[in-house]
Amino acid sequence: MFARNFFKYPNMLGWLLPSSRFLVGRLLRQVDWKEARLIVEYGPGVGTFTREILDRMSPGATLVVFETNGEFVQFLRQSLRDPRLHIVHESAVEVNNILAGLGRGRADYIISGIPFKTLPDDLREPIVRATQGALQPQGAFLVYQFSRTVLPYLQQVFGNVHQDFEPLNILPARLFYCTMAGRNGEGALKASKGSGPNNAAKNRSQAYPSRSSKA
């Protein structure tokens, strides 16, 4: 189903395969699961990240996912029946309105796989700014992409943007961990063993010695 929808709506998905377990694991290591009470996910697709988030969340936490593809929304509602999960058929730009309508406060984490490279120009900055407004002051925006297109938008809005890389994904993925706090007080972010620009570059060169560094 994921591949079929990619060929129907390539700009919505960015790639025809779901995320690998390596990518899921690397990104989710940034989450403090004991403290997280409200998590938001943009672009859950068939629920690859969603299932792992639900498995790791505490019983009292809430997950709100935003999906614009109606077929994925229907699939998620049928396959993931968890009272902690709210599936919203809306664009991520509406995150503040939706959370307010659900009677929720600001999120501790927002996780996004929306392909910024194919996203319309007039939606890129509004989504990032809406995300910043929907986060707790010490919250974190965790982004995975196949290009650096999102980076300047993140840098305009967030005070700290840490870059990472996961080579064991098809395609290899770039990760961005964003907070409003300074480097010495990154709030919700957890230290990730083996992550960081230098280690990411080392991992990339070892796994793909003949590949270009551009994704």
N, C-alpha and C positions, 0 to 999 in steps of 0.2 A: 504493500500500500504506500509506503514511504517513497519508493522509487517511482511508482505510477504518478504520484502527486508531484514529484520533482519534474517529470517530463510535461505535466500539465501546467505547473506553476513554478518554473525554475527560479524566478526572482524571489519567490517567497521562502524557498528552502535553502538555496545556495549550493547544495550538493545532494547527490542521490542516495547516500548511505547515512544511517543514523550514527551518532557518536560512539566511539569505541569505549570499552571499560577503562582503558588507560586514561583517556581524556576525562571521563566522568570522575574517576578517582582522583586525578590531579586537581581538578577544579574544586571538588567538594572537600578536599583537605583544608581548604581555607575557612570552612564554616565551624564555628564553635557551637556544636549541637546542643550542649547543655544550656546555653544561654539563648539560643534562637527561639523566638516565640512566633514571629511572623516572617515567612519567606514568600517571595514572589518569583515566578518564572515566566519569562517571555519566550514564546515560540516552542512549546513543549513537543510539537510534532506527534509522534506515536508514544511518547512518554518515557523515553530512555533515561533522561535525567529525573523525570518526575517520580518514577518508581524508586530510584535510589534515594531521593530526598525523603520520600515517605518512609522508607525503611529506616532511615537514620534519625528522623525527627523524633522529638519527645512526644508523649501522648497528648500533652496540652498545647502543642504548637499548631499553627495553621499554615497551609500552603495555598496560595492563589495563583492560578496559571492563566495567562492571556494567550489566546490562539485565534487567528483570523481565518483559518481554514476550517470550513464547516464540517468536512469529512473527518478531520482529526478531532474536532470537538466531539462529534458523535461517538467516535471510537473510544476516546478517553472516558467519556461519561458511561459507556457500557462496560469498559474493561477495568476501570479504577474506581471502585466503590469504597471510598474512605471518608468518614465524616469530617476529617481534618482538611479535605481537599475541596476547593471551590474552582470550578472551571468556567472561565469567562470568555464568551465569544466576542472579543473586542480587541482593538489595537492597543499596544502598550502606551501610546500617548495619552490614553484615558486612565492611567493607573491611579492618579490621585482621586478622580471622581468615583472610580469603582471601589477603592478602599474605603472612602467616606460612606458610600452607599451601603457597604457591608458592615458598617459600624466598627471598622478597624482603624487603628492608629497607623503610625509609620512602620515600615518594614525594617527588619534587622539585616536582611540580605535580599538583593534582587539579582537573579541569575538570568543571563540572556545569551541566546544563540541566534538572534535575529541577524541575517546576513546584511550588514551595513553596506557592503560593496554594491548590492543590487537594490538597496532601499532607496526610494525617491529622495532627492536632495532636501525637499521641504519637510521631510519627516525625521531626518537624522538628528539635528540639533534639538527639536522639540521633544523627542523621546528621551534624549540624555538629560535634558533639563527637567522634564517631568519626573524622571527617575531620581534625580538628586533631591527633588522636593518631596518624594515619597519615602525617603530613607530616614531612619533615625540619625541624629548628629554623628553617632559613632558607627553607623551602618556601613555596609560595603556593597558595591556593584561589581559582580563577577561576570566577565564577558569572555566568550570563546568565539573565535573567528578564523577564517582562512586567509585574511589579508589584514593590512594595517589601516584600512580605510577609516575605521572607527576612532583611531588614536587621537587625531587632533580635536575631535569633538569631546572626547573624554578629558583631554588636557585643558580644554577651555573651561570646563565645569567643575572638575574635581581637583582637590589640592594635591593628591598623591595618586599616581598611576604606576603600578608595578607591573612589568611585563614578564611573561613566562612563555614556555613553548612545550608542546607535546608532540614528539616525532612519531609515536606509535598510534597514529590515527590516520585514516584515509579520508581526506587529505591531512597532512600534518597541520596541527592547529596552533594558533597564537592565542594566548590568554592574557587578559588584562584585569588586574585587581585594583579597584578604585575606592578611595575613601576621601573624606574631607579633612581628616586629621593629618598632622605632620608625620614624618617617618618614625619618630620616636613614640608615637601614640596612635598606632594604626587602628585602634578601636576593635572592630569585629574580626579583623583579619588574624588568622593563625599562621605561625611560621610553618613553611612547607619545606621539608627536607629535600634537598636536591633541586629546589626551584630557584628562580632568579635569572637575570639575563646571562651571566657568565656560565652557569651550569646548563642553562637551556641551550646556549650556543654549543657547548661541549657535547651535550646529548645529541644535538642535531648533526654535528659533524661526524660523530661516531656511527649514528644510525644511517645517515645518508651522505657518505663522503664525497659522492660525485654530483649531488644535487645543488642547485642554486639555493641561496638563502632566502629568496623571495617565494612567498606562498601565494 
